[in-house]
Each structure stands twice: as structure tokens, then as C-alpha cells.
Amino acid sequence: MAESGLEPRLLGPHLRITNAVAGKVDFELDITKDHTNRLKIIHGGTIASMVDLGGSLAVASMGLYATGVSTDLNGEPKSSGHGETWL
């Protein structure tokens, strides 16, 4: 993440990689006020960034440095995340 532009600013020290094997990376994000919208639930942009980062980390775990560019992300929210929690 040292060379990245978005992730350190959006996710910063709140992101933890909890496990990594070839093709799969598990991580957690502490949800803070900066990750929420005006309704104080997790912002869709935060979720999209997590999905994008997760895909890139999984590709990188296979030894590939150039992970490509996301052109299409699909997701279906299951429940809202409130401040002072983690995903």
C-alpha cells in the first residue's frame, strides 16, 4: 500500500490483513466516521473500495504485481454497518 494513492487515505491504519494464501486474502476494516455516510452507515464507496482492494490483493497473492484495472463491480448490501464496528 506504500505506493498506492487511495487505500492509505481511505482505509489507512484501520485495515488489517488477517490471513493470506495463494489466491485468497482475508482482511478486516475498522469502520470509522470517515467510512460512513450522512446516515452514519457504511458508505457504498467504502464497500466498493474494499471489494476492489480484495480482488487486487487476491491477484497479488499469486505473485502478480500488475493486478489490472477494475472496470465493473457488483455488490448486494446485506445490512448496514454502523460506526465503531468492523467488517
C-alpha atoms as one frame of an Amber mdcrd trajectory, in Angstrom:
protein
   0.000   0.000   0.000   3.013   2.295   0.275   2.835   3.092  -3.439  -0.942
   3.364  -3.631  -2.897   6.592  -3.707  -6.405   5.774  -2.486  -6.099   2.940
   0.016  -3.802   4.669   2.542  -6.093   7.712   2.648  -9.412   5.863   2.717
  -8.549   2.752   4.706  -5.252   3.739   6.341  -4.311   2.168   9.650  -7.819
   0.756  10.057  -7.140  -2.093   7.592  -5.639  -5.388   8.786  -4.713  -8.390
   6.665  -5.630 -11.379   8.825  -4.656 -14.232   6.500  -3.096 -14.644   3.078
  -2.580 -17.727   0.942  -2.184 -18.056  -2.807  -5.369 -16.737  -4.376  -7.079
 -15.622  -1.159  -6.524 -12.734   1.229  -8.682 -12.086   4.301  -8.750  -8.615
   5.789 -10.716  -6.548   8.283 -11.534  -2.867   8.339 -12.420  -0.908  11.462
 -15.331   1.309  10.434 -14.858   4.924  11.495 -16.826   8.096  10.819 -14.743
   8.620   7.665 -16.181   5.390   6.208 -19.838   6.312   6.727 -22.428   8.463
   5.001 -24.683  11.150   6.454 -26.978   8.433   7.865 -23.995   7.088   9.835
 -23.966   3.760   7.991 -21.126   2.442   5.895 -20.803   4.336   2.622 -21.222
   2.394  -0.608 -17.921   3.829  -1.809 -16.171   2.253   1.172 -17.685  -1.124
   0.334 -16.737  -0.768  -3.337 -13.170   0.139  -2.364 -12.965  -2.914  -0.118
 -14.229  -5.183  -2.907 -11.759  -3.669  -5.366  -8.844  -3.948  -2.931  -9.776
  -7.521  -2.022  -9.677  -8.571  -5.676  -6.340  -6.864  -6.212  -4.849  -8.465
  -3.090  -6.028 -11.909  -4.213  -4.361 -11.423  -7.620  -1.203 -10.075  -5.973
  -1.105 -13.105  -3.652  -0.451 -15.176  -6.761   2.792 -13.267  -7.318   1.468
 -10.787  -9.883   2.468  -7.177  -9.326   0.254  -5.611 -12.030  -3.208  -6.543
 -10.798  -5.125  -4.805 -13.587  -7.906  -2.247 -13.526 -11.413  -2.840 -12.202
 -13.982  -1.885 -14.793 -17.122  -3.401 -13.275 -18.024  -4.063  -9.625 -21.272
  -5.621  -8.496 -22.422  -5.976  -4.928 -25.536  -6.538  -2.900 -25.729  -4.969
   0.567 -26.858  -7.356   3.290 -27.030  -4.997   6.245 -25.779  -1.607   7.294
 -22.538  -1.170   9.192 -22.574   1.487  11.866 -19.626   3.368  13.317 -17.399
   1.678  15.890 -17.608  -1.720  14.208 -15.533  -3.697  11.719 -16.119  -5.634
   8.518
